[in-house]
């Protein structure tokens, strides 16, 4: 045998067990099947089919969800990591019960670098992006992380009920944190779209409820004194100051969870008013600790330590009766 001797083609029936029956024209050629023969087998009534340009499925029946995804990735090709499944197909791979399986989708969203020259065709929708996420392996497929996949999905869904259901499942199912979704929505400039407004507001409420539960857990597991939960602080006989999530009246220490949407942060009137009221509380001798949902999720022990340190430093409230505590 010389260097110019062609290798013996590998017969198709010797493909490794478990290999998907999806191949490109180049792969078939390496198995001894020339392009003309492959196309001939895809003629009406033939044993094969070609769901995407240059991609062959070695049977003529309906494609399974896995075969659809293999076909999509064969079509996108490119170096490993430069094609990432996103949208509803990715959510299904992440285990979302509210997402239809890939075989039921008209199109599968695939993220690729903006410089790649690919076009949407058949069952694949090419989404060019400057921010290609690091893929997460799911069932052998490169999949976008849940927040990105979710935003890519809801951005195309006109049905408000479906959007709300997917967002709620993401949080309640433990797939990701509300703040991660809100950050991704802000990056995609989607929160202001009419069909997303109500769903985003519901997500904020969901995130706040989850953060409040985590604060309760952090206080309990951190061995802290039990505070007054979810109360309003007022001046004696005077105006309302603000609501806080936890308050220790004997130490004049308050915890406020900042669960605002990213678009609400910055120089908004609400932000300025909250800061003003917190400054008023500080002037009355009340220590205000601001916690975030992310901090409570990522490091609840550290949040409990911060509260503990404030309780120790505060001692007894310097101005007894300086604020009145009432239920919200």
TAKANOR-V228935 format. One record per helix or strand of 3 or more residues. SS is the DSSP state (A for helix, B for strand). FROM is the first residue (numbers start at 0). TO is the last residue. If there is no record, write none. Layout:
ss:SS from:FROM to:TO
ss:SS from:FROM to:TO
//
This chain:
ss:A from:11 to:13
ss:B from:21 to:23
ss:A from:24 to:29
ss:A from:34 to:40
ss:B from:48 to:51
ss:B from:54 to:56
ss:A from:64 to:75
ss:B from:83 to:85
ss:A from:86 to:92
ss:A from:101 to:103
ss:B from:107 to:112
ss:B from:123 to:128
ss:B from:135 to:137
ss:B from:140 to:142
ss:A from:145 to:153
ss:A from:159 to:171
ss:A from:177 to:186
ss:A from:193 to:220
ss:B from:227 to:233
ss:B from:239 to:247
ss:B from:252 to:257
ss:A from:261 to:263
ss:A from:268 to:282
ss:B from:286 to:291
ss:A from:292 to:297
ss:A from:299 to:313
ss:B from:323 to:326
//
